[in-house]
Each structure stands twice: as C-alpha cells, then as structure tokens.
Amino acid sequence: MKMKFENMVKSEGVVRVLTVLILGLGACLVGSNSQTKVILIRKTATFKDLEALYISLYIYCIGAAYNLLRVCNNCFHGNFKGPNLPLAWAALFFDQIMVYLTYGVTTAATQASIIAITGQNNFQWMKLCNRFTRFCIQMGGAMVCGYLACFLMILVTSFSAFNLFSHYSPKQFLLLKPIISSS
C-alpha cells in the first residue's frame, strides 16, 4: 500500500508540473501577444482589448503559482495525511476552485474570441481575425493551453479527492479509519 501511495504522489507531482508548464505557456501566449496593422490608422491588437483575455492572464498565473506551491509542498512535506486532515480538505477545495476559475475564464475568453473571429452584425462589431491573423492564432493556442490545463487540474483534483477520502472508512459515512501505529 505504501508503494502505491508513493507512486500516486509522484504521479500527482508530474501532473502538477505539467499543469504549471502549460498554464505558464498559456500566460506567455496571452501576455506577449500583440500585432500592429495599418488600416486607415495604426491599430495594435493586444490582450487588453478584451477583458476576458486580460483576466485569463491573471488566472493562468495564479493557477500556475498555486500548482507550483503544491509541488514544492509535496516535495518538502509530503502529501497531507494523518493529523493534517483539515489541510487535505483545504487542498481539495482549492484544487476545485482553480479548476473552476481556469475553466470559466478560458470559456469566457473563447467566447469573446469567437466574436472576434465571426463578428456580430447586429451590434456592428466587425471581424478582427481576418486583419489580425497572427494575433488570433496565438490566442487560439492560449485557449487550447487553458483547456488542457483544466483537464490536467481535474486529474490533480481526483488525486486530492482520493488522498482525502482514503482516510475515511468505506463502511460508515465520514467515519475516520483507525490510525495504525508502526512500532
């Protein structure tokens, strides 16, 4: 059992590191993206033009920092077990919050980006991606990174849930298993 738990902690660490890298890549794609075109006037498209992209940059950075902190915590202190049951509950809670935030902001940014691709005649919003092609392709890559990070964070949340609920008895609802001392 101990060997399986150690393998699970290593797997969780690998998935968290991948999440940090993908969220970091998504943040870099959003934050460094700009394209300037001259269409009667000089116009520069940046992530600040759409509020959803602006917020996604910060959520991606927060998600990457949170997962990096969890990787460091697991490296130095191990996973939350034994008397740290409230910390295991907090870890599951914050893992779920990060999944929801990342998914929500990525979906909002994708929706705003689709309007930039297709335009909206009723509101007289013109298509932007036919003029700022590189900008739109790079933002599309950032959205793919966001959704991939969501999937990885769902895996991480399942690790946290398994870690938490493995402390409870399978026979009675929310009854802790007895602690067996190894002496």
C-alpha distance (Angstrom), angle and dihedral (degrees) to the residues before:
residue distance angle dihedral
M1 . . .
K2 3.80 . .
M3 3.80 91.0 .
K4 3.82 91.8 52.2
F5 3.81 90.5 49.7
E6 3.82 91.8 51.2
N7 3.81 91.0 49.1
M8 3.80 89.5 49.5
V9 3.82 91.4 51.4
K10 3.82 90.0 50.1
S11 3.80 91.1 48.1
E12 3.80 90.5 49.4
G13 3.80 89.7 50.7
V14 3.80 92.3 51.0
V15 3.81 92.1 48.8
R16 3.82 90.9 47.6
V17 3.82 91.8 50.3
L18 3.82 89.9 50.0
T19 3.80 88.5 49.6
V20 3.81 91.1 51.8
L21 3.80 91.2 49.8
I22 3.80 94.5 47.5
L23 3.81 94.0 45.1
G24 3.81 89.0 47.3
L25 3.79 90.4 50.7
G26 3.81 90.4 48.5
A27 3.80 91.1 49.7
C28 3.81 91.1 49.2
L29 3.80 91.5 48.9
V30 3.81 91.4 51.0
G31 3.80 98.0 39.9
S32 3.79 99.5 44.5
N33 3.78 96.6 41.5
S34 3.78 118.8 111.7
Q35 3.78 135.0 135.5
T36 3.79 128.9 -170.8
K37 3.79 124.0 -152.6
V38 3.78 132.9 172.3
I39 3.80 110.2 -130.7
L40 3.81 104.0 159.2
I41 3.81 84.5 -49.9
R42 3.77 132.7 31.8
K43 3.83 107.7 -92.9
T44 3.80 126.8 -178.6
A45 3.80 121.1 -161.6
T46 3.81 113.5 -149.6
F47 3.78 136.4 161.1
K48 3.81 88.6 -99.9
D49 3.81 89.7 70.4
L50 3.81 91.2 74.3
E51 3.80 118.3 47.4
A52 3.81 91.5 -149.7
L53 3.82 91.3 58.2
Y54 3.79 90.7 47.6
I55 3.81 91.4 52.9
S56 3.81 92.5 43.1
L57 3.80 90.1 59.4
Y58 3.79 91.0 57.9
I59 3.81 95.3 42.4
Y60 3.82 91.1 50.2
C61 3.82 89.9 51.1
I62 3.81 92.4 47.3
G63 3.81 90.9 47.9
A64 3.80 92.4 49.5
A65 3.81 91.8 47.7
Y66 3.81 92.2 48.1
N67 3.81 93.0 50.4
L68 3.80 91.0 45.6
L69 3.81 89.9 52.9
R70 3.80 90.0 50.2
V71 3.82 91.0 50.0
C72 3.81 90.3 51.2
N73 3.80 91.1 46.4
N74 3.80 92.1 51.3
C75 3.81 91.4 47.5
F76 3.79 95.0 51.5
H77 3.80 104.3 28.8
G78 3.79 105.3 20.4
N79 3.75 124.8 -127.9
F80 3.81 121.7 -42.6
K81 3.80 106.7 -86.9
G82 3.77 140.1 139.7
P83 3.80 114.5 14.0
N84 3.82 92.6 3.6
L85 3.80 92.5 79.7
P86 3.84 93.5 128.5
L87 3.81 88.3 54.4
A88 3.81 89.8 51.9
W89 3.82 89.0 53.3
A90 3.82 89.8 48.7
A91 3.81 90.9 48.6
L92 3.81 91.4 52.9
F93 3.80 90.8 46.3
F94 3.81 94.3 50.7
D95 3.81 92.7 43.0
Q96 3.80 88.9 55.9
I97 3.81 92.2 45.5
M98 3.82 90.4 53.8
V99 3.81 91.6 49.9
Y100 3.80 91.8 50.2
L101 3.80 93.9 45.6
T102 3.78 93.9 47.4
Y103 3.79 93.5 45.6
G104 3.80 92.6 46.4
V105 3.78 96.2 48.6
T106 3.81 93.0 43.1
T107 3.79 90.8 51.0
A108 3.82 91.6 47.9
A109 3.80 90.9 48.8
T110 3.80 90.4 48.0
Q111 3.79 91.2 51.3
A112 3.80 91.7 49.9
S113 3.80 89.8 46.7
I114 3.80 91.6 52.2
I115 3.79 88.9 56.1
A116 3.82 87.7 51.7
I117 3.82 88.8 52.8
T118 3.80 99.2 44.7
G119 3.79 102.5 24.7
Q120 3.80 122.9 -146.6
N121 3.78 115.9 -106.7
N122 3.80 94.7 -171.5
F123 3.81 90.7 61.9
Q124 3.82 94.0 33.9
W125 3.81 92.0 -117.2
M126 3.76 109.1 153.9
K127 3.77 127.0 -142.3
L128 3.79 111.2 -94.4
C129 3.78 103.8 -178.0
N130 3.79 94.1 69.2
R131 3.83 86.9 62.3
F132 3.83 101.6 32.8
T133 3.81 99.2 39.2
R134 3.81 99.4 155.1
F135 3.79 91.2 46.8
C136 3.80 91.9 53.1
I137 3.81 94.3 45.6
Q138 3.80 90.8 51.2
M139 3.82 91.0 48.7
G140 3.79 88.7 50.3
G141 3.79 88.4 55.2
A142 3.80 89.7 51.0
M143 3.82 90.6 52.0
V144 3.82 90.5 50.8
C145 3.81 88.6 51.4
G146 3.80 89.7 50.2
Y147 3.81 93.7 52.5
L148 3.81 92.1 44.2
A149 3.81 89.2 51.3
C150 3.82 89.1 50.7
F151 3.79 90.2 54.5
L152 3.82 91.5 49.1
M153 3.80 91.4 47.4
I154 3.81 89.5 52.2
L155 3.82 86.6 56.8
V156 3.80 90.0 48.8
T157 3.80 90.3 50.0
S158 3.79 89.8 53.2
F159 3.82 89.0 53.6
S160 3.81 89.6 50.9
A161 3.80 91.9 47.7
F162 3.81 91.6 49.5
N163 3.80 90.5 48.2
L164 3.80 91.7 50.4
F165 3.79 99.8 43.0
S166 3.81 94.5 43.2
H167 3.82 85.4 75.7
Y168 3.78 92.2 62.6
S169 3.80 128.8 80.6
P170 3.81 114.7 -102.9
K171 3.81 90.1 -146.0
Q172 3.82 101.8 54.4
F173 3.78 128.9 39.5
L174 3.86 112.9 -101.6
L175 3.80 94.1 -16.8
L176 3.80 111.5 143.1
K177 3.79 118.8 -124.8
P178 3.79 113.7 -114.4
I179 3.79 114.6 -96.2
I180 3.79 110.4 -116.5
S181 3.78 112.7 -152.7
S182 3.79 116.9 -143.7
S183 3.78 101.5 -142.2
